[in-house]
Amino acid sequence: MNKDNILFIGLDTHKVSTEVAYIEDQRGALPIHHGKIPSTKTAIKKLVRYFESKYPKATLHFTYEAGPCGYWMYRFITSLGHCCYVIAPSLIPKKPGDKVKTDKRDAMRLAKLLKTEELTPIYVPEPEDESIRDLSRARETAMKDLNDARFQLKAMLLRNNINYEGKANWSKKHLRWLSELVLPHPAQQIVLQEYLQTVEERIKRLARLVNELQHQVQNWRYYPVVKALQAMRGVRLLVAAGVIAELGDLTRFDHPRKLMGYLGLVPGEHSSGDRRHLGPITKCGNIRARRLLIEGAHSYRYAANISEELQKRQESLPKEIIDIAWKAQLRLCRRYQQLMHKGKHYNLVVTAIAREMIAYIWAIAREVVLSQVNPKLRISRVPA
């Protein structure tokens, strides 16, 4: 091999083992199966040293599919000074008639597709960013578990025709009423007490995670962006931190339309000739970030207004960011009413608002990057 040649190495990773295949950067070269190795750092380092000694004049390019094993292999290979690409599994080309799938064939196909530049690498977050993302996802899971426990308790009361006279909003008054209930059968009373204890435990768990997330975000390198995004209506700390934790650096998108497509908020299209058909949104990309945006989009059903809480969040922020947030509120509130008057479905309207929200979020994130270049516009890290 020449000095400028590249050796393409495909890895089919699993929890215990990894299949390895490679292909040389030559015309007509075929992928070669190297074998199976353990999924450990020692085995990966030994594999890298083997290819370095066998092809001393070649550049090593590794690739593997994104999955539950995370990014430790990517970080370890790049720390050894070699290129590594984590591939989106849903974007790997596949022949319709190919019905045979094995780890060996997957590794060989990855190496071949990497050589032909037909693979789409994903964005790999930094370890610090991934830790904040894990904390944000843990809070989201705790909220889901809490809602499930509440639904189970409400279902039991409904089966027994027990209704609360006030508003069942899980306030302290509502919880005291639940704790004072006495059911006719001892077995049902035990179930009620277990449900109540589960709800109380999950409320405390959620409060701990929220408190920890608020603390950790203030020391995060993306905190200036998180703080700036709170200037927008419907984007509080948890929503802003969740979106940035899931998406990372928004400035890597050179246009907001690419960010919209990345989140799956653009309509699918099937057009041919003079016929153009637009379907529902593609729903590709990060589902958690898309859900957070849709939750924030509900707030634009009211008229444009700067509430006292929103005004507090905008304190100490540059005027350029506040102007973008106000422009977004005027645009999105008006757009919401226009779509509703046209008779569009509520879910469609909220999705359209969420799609435009991410464009303004992208603009604010870009403004923060510019402000960090100019010290006069730098955002304070002290929470308002």
Buried (B, 14 or more C-beta within 10 A) or exposed (E): BEEEEBBBBBBBBBEEBBBBBBBBBEEEEEBEBBEBBEBEEEBBBEBBEEBBEEBEEBBBBBBBBBEEBEBEBBBBBBEBEBBBBBBBEEEBEEEEEEEEEEBBBBBBBBBBBBBEEEBEBBEBBBEEBBBBBEBBBBBBEBBEBBEEBBEBBBEBBEEBEEEBEEEBEBEEEBBEBBEEBEBEEEEBEEBBBEBBEBBEEBBEBBEEBBEEBEEBBBEBEBBBBBBBBBBBBBBBBBBBBBBBBBBBBBEEBEEBBEBBBBBBBBEEEEEEEEEEEEEEBBEBBBEBBBBBBBBBBBBBBEEBEEEEEBEEBBEEBBEBBBEBBBEBBEBBBEBBBEBEEEEBEEEEBBBBBBBBBBBBBBBBBBBBEEBEEEEEBEBEEEEE
